[in-house]
Each structure stands twice: as C-alpha cells, then as structure tokens.
C-alpha cells in the first residue's frame, strides 16, 4: 500500500501500562484498523490517538500520551503491527 493519505506518528504512553496487556491490546486494536508499525513498552489516525490516550487495555491507567513526529509518508515502512521486547 503506497500513496496518498499515509501518516506516521511516534507515541509514548505514560501511566499503568506494564503488566496489563497494554501492548497486546494496542496490537489487536491496530490490526482492526489496518495500522502497521510497532510498539515497545508502552491511527483512522485521530480515533486511534484517542484510543491510546483514553482507553488502552482494560486494566491500564493512562496518565498521559505524547505524540511526536507526525508526518505524511509516501510508502509503508512496516507490513503489520508488532510488539518489540
């Protein structure tokens, strides 16, 4: 998938996101919306940003979420959404 309308954004989530399956739920949610990329520890882009800021996994507590380097891209850099360790 290449072309018009592709966006990229870096994000960092702060709060209770360890041990509550936050990364797993982020990967599942990304897949539902055909998003690709990766998450380490811790977009339809605007509603996904809201999901990251307000929802997360069922047991997480999100204190804040920062988005940086949002930009238009010409081609995808990833083929799926993965969890890195």
C-alpha positions as CSV (number, residue, x, y, z in Angstrom):
1,X,0.0,0.0,0.0
2,X,1.6,3.2,-1.1
3,X,0.4,6.7,-1.9
4,X,-1.9,9.4,-0.8
5,X,-3.0,9.8,2.8
6,X,-0.4,7.7,4.6
7,X,0.5,9.2,8.0
8,X,3.2,8.3,10.5
9,X,3.4,9.2,14.2
10,X,5.5,8.3,17.2
11,X,3.8,7.9,20.5
12,X,4.7,7.4,24.1
13,X,2.1,6.4,26.8
14,X,2.6,7.1,30.5
15,X,0.7,5.5,33.4
16,X,-0.1,2.0,34.4
17,X,0.8,0.2,31.2
18,X,3.1,-2.6,32.5
19,X,1.6,-6.0,33.3
20,X,-1.9,-5.1,32.0
21,X,-1.6,-6.4,28.4
22,X,-1.4,-2.8,27.0
23,X,0.9,-3.7,24.1
24,X,-1.2,-6.8,23.2
25,X,-4.4,-4.7,23.2
26,X,-2.6,-2.0,21.1
27,X,-1.6,-4.6,18.6
28,X,-5.1,-6.0,18.4
29,X,-6.6,-2.6,18.0
30,X,-4.1,-1.6,15.4
31,X,-5.0,-4.7,13.4
32,X,-8.7,-3.9,13.5
33,X,-7.9,-0.6,11.8
34,X,-5.2,-1.8,9.3
35,X,-2.5,0.1,11.1
36,X,1.1,-1.1,10.8
37,X,4.2,-0.3,12.8
38,X,5.5,-1.5,16.2
39,X,5.2,-0.8,19.9
40,X,7.8,-1.3,22.5
41,X,6.9,-0.7,26.1
42,X,4.4,1.4,26.3
43,X,-4.3,5.6,13.7
44,X,-8.3,6.5,11.2
45,X,-5.3,8.1,12.9
46,X,-7.2,10.6,15.0
47,X,-9.5,8.0,16.6
48,X,-6.6,5.7,17.3
49,X,-4.8,8.5,19.0
50,X,-7.8,9.0,21.2
51,X,-7.8,5.2,21.9
52,X,-4.2,5.4,23.0
53,X,-4.9,8.5,25.2
54,X,-8.2,7.4,26.8
55,X,-8.7,3.6,26.5
56,X,-5.8,1.3,26.2
57,X,-6.2,-2.2,27.7
58,X,-9.0,-2.9,30.2
59,X,-6.8,-2.7,33.3
60,X,-4.4,0.1,32.2
61,X,-4.4,3.6,33.6
62,X,-3.2,6.2,31.2
63,X,-1.9,9.4,32.8
64,X,-0.8,11.0,29.5
65,X,0.2,10.2,26.0
66,X,2.6,12.2,23.8
67,X,2.6,12.2,20.0
68,X,5.7,13.4,18.1
69,X,7.0,13.5,14.6
70,X,3.6,13.2,12.9
71,X,4.1,13.4,9.2
72,X,2.9,12.3,5.8
73,X,4.7,9.4,4.2
74,X,4.8,8.0,0.7
75,X,5.1,4.3,1.4
76,X,4.6,2.0,4.4
77,X,7.7,1.1,6.4
78,X,6.1,-2.0,8.0
79,X,3.8,-4.8,6.9
80,X,2.0,-5.3,10.2
81,X,1.9,-4.1,13.8
82,X,4.3,-6.0,16.2
83,X,5.4,-5.9,19.8
84,X,9.1,-5.5,20.4
85,X,10.9,-6.6,23.5
